[in-house]
């Protein structure tokens, strides 16, 4: 199981949207995220790569055929 955690900026870059859009999706429940403890005004999130793959309809890398990984 692939448990890589991606930042909001990384997810936004992969999906070609603005960081604000990713944050909105998380707040609306459209994208599952891990909420990190924070001390500043902005909430920090991390999105599991497996969650992003599922949203995009792609099989996680760990489940791909060995010949497709290399």
C-alpha angles and dihedrals in degrees: 000000000000112000101173111150119220128200123236089253093052092050091046091052092048092049093039094235135117122273088244090060092054091049090050091051090051093049091048091050094243091118122038114227142172111244113221124208110261140189100189131069097267120077113232120223137183123198121208114237088227089057091051091048090051092050090050092047093241124134113248113259092245090061097048121107112269092241091057094055100059 
